[in-house]
Amino acid sequence: MDLDDTDRAILRILQENARTPFSEIARQIDMSSATVHDRVNRLEEADVIEGYHAQVEPKSIGLGISALVGLRVEQGREQDTLDRLTDIEGVQEVHLTTGEWDVMMRVYAADADALRELMFDQIAQMDGFSRSQTMVILGTTYDSQELPIAPDGN
């Protein structure tokens, strides 16, 4: 789908606040609410907009520790491993990567004991698992899900 400047403006507004009413988007881009509604529907149907989500503070729901985990997987077992990792509670992101690690993940756990259990009792026991490196996140200074949406032609 080719995006024009109006589509890109709508996406920037929705990324900043997905709850922005169509009437407010229409006011900001000088367009009717009905047209904004139609454009957003078109962006959703084309899977440009994949969904709307509430961003929850992990500590507020008892997830006091997070970590980045690199996994080495037996050759030819990558897809099976990716599929099984997504079923493990606490696994937030799973990425097939190049470089030293075949898979990079972000995981959340209640505390160090729960993280150890996640790593040793669940992930390390999977068929195809070779080795891992866990890097506990001590703090996050920047975390954005917003993509840089430049005007058309840039």
C-alpha positions in Angstrom: 0.0 0.0 0.0 1.4 3.4 -0.9 1.0 5.9 1.9 0.5 9.6 1.1 1.2 12.6 3.4 -2.3 12.4 4.9 -1.9 8.7 5.8 1.4 9.4 7.4 0.0 12.3 9.4 -2.8 10.1 10.7 -0.3 7.4 11.7 1.9 9.9 13.5 -1.1 11.2 15.5 -2.3 7.7 16.4 1.2 6.6 17.4 1.4 9.5 19.8 -2.0 8.6 21.3 -4.1 5.7 19.8 -7.2 7.1 21.6 -7.2 10.3 19.7 -10.8 10.8 18.4 -11.3 10.9 14.7 -12.8 14.4 15.1 -9.5 15.6 16.7 -7.4 14.0 14.0 -9.7 15.6 11.4 -9.2 19.0 13.0 -5.4 18.6 13.1 -5.1 17.7 9.4 -8.0 19.8 8.1 -10.2 16.9 6.9 -13.6 15.6 7.7 -14.1 13.0 10.4 -15.7 10.6 7.9 -12.7 10.8 5.7 -10.3 10.2 8.6 -12.5 7.2 9.6 -12.4 5.8 6.1 -8.6 6.2 5.9 -8.0 4.6 9.3 -10.2 1.6 8.2 -8.2 1.3 5.0 -4.9 1.4 7.0 -6.2 -1.3 9.3 -7.4 -3.5 6.4 -4.0 -3.2 4.7 -2.3 -4.2 8.0 -0.4 -0.9 8.2 -2.1 -0.5 11.6 -1.7 -3.8 13.3 -3.6 -3.0 16.5 -4.1 -0.7 19.4 -2.7 -1.6 22.8 -2.6 -0.3 26.4 1.0 0.1 27.6 1.2 -1.4 31.1 4.0 -0.7 33.6 5.5 -4.2 34.3 6.2 -3.5 38.0 2.6 -2.6 38.6 1.5 -6.2 37.7 4.3 -7.9 39.7 7.0 -8.2 37.0 9.9 -6.6 38.8 12.8 -7.9 36.5 13.3 -8.0 32.8 16.2 -9.4 30.8 17.5 -9.7 27.3 18.4 -13.3 26.4 20.5 -14.6 23.5 19.8 -18.2 22.6 21.9 -20.6 20.5 19.7 -23.2 18.8 20.6 -26.4 17.1 20.8 -25.8 13.3 17.4 -26.6 11.6 15.5 -26.2 14.9 15.0 -22.4 14.7 11.4 -22.3 13.7 10.3 -25.0 16.2 12.1 -23.1 18.9 10.5 -19.8 17.9 7.1 -21.4 18.0 7.6 -22.9 21.5 9.1 -19.7 23.0 6.0 -17.7 22.2 4.0 -20.1 24.4 6.1 -19.5 27.5 4.7 -17.0 30.0 7.1 -14.1 30.6 8.5 -14.2 27.1 7.6 -10.8 25.7 9.6 -10.6 22.4 11.2 -13.2 20.2 13.5 -12.4 17.3 15.4 -14.6 14.9 18.7 -12.9 14.4 22.1 -13.0 12.8 25.4 -12.9 14.6 26.4 -14.8 17.8 22.9 -15.6 18.9 20.2 -17.3 16.7 17.4 -15.9 18.8 17.2 -12.7 20.9 14.3 -12.4 23.4 13.0 -10.0 26.0 11.6 -11.7 29.1 9.8 -10.5 32.2 9.7 -12.2 35.6 8.6 -11.4 39.1 12.1 -11.6 40.6 15.5 -13.3 40.2 14.1 -16.7 41.4 11.3 -16.5 38.8 13.8 -15.5 36.1 16.1 -18.5 37.0 13.1 -20.8 36.9 12.1 -19.4 33.5 15.6 -19.9 32.1 16.6 -23.2 33.7 13.2 -25.0 34.0 11.6 -23.9 30.8 13.9 -22.5 28.2 17.0 -24.7 28.8 14.8 -27.8 28.8 13.5 -27.3 25.3 14.6 -29.7 22.6 17.0 -27.9 20.3 18.3 -25.6 23.0 22.1 -25.2 22.8 23.1 -22.4 25.1 22.1 -18.9 26.3 23.3 -15.6 27.7 21.0 -13.6 30.0 21.5 -9.9 30.5 19.4 -8.5 33.3 18.1 -5.0 32.5 19.0 -2.7 35.4 17.0 0.3 34.1 15.5 1.6 30.9 16.2 5.2 29.9 14.3 5.1 26.7 11.6 2.7 25.3 9.5 3.8 22.4 7.2 1.8 20.1 6.7 4.9 17.8 8.3 4.5 14.4 9.7 7.5 12.6 7.1 8.3 10.0 8.5 10.9 7.6 6.3 12.9 5.2 6.0 11.3 1.7 9.1 11.5 -0.4 11.6 11.7 2.5 
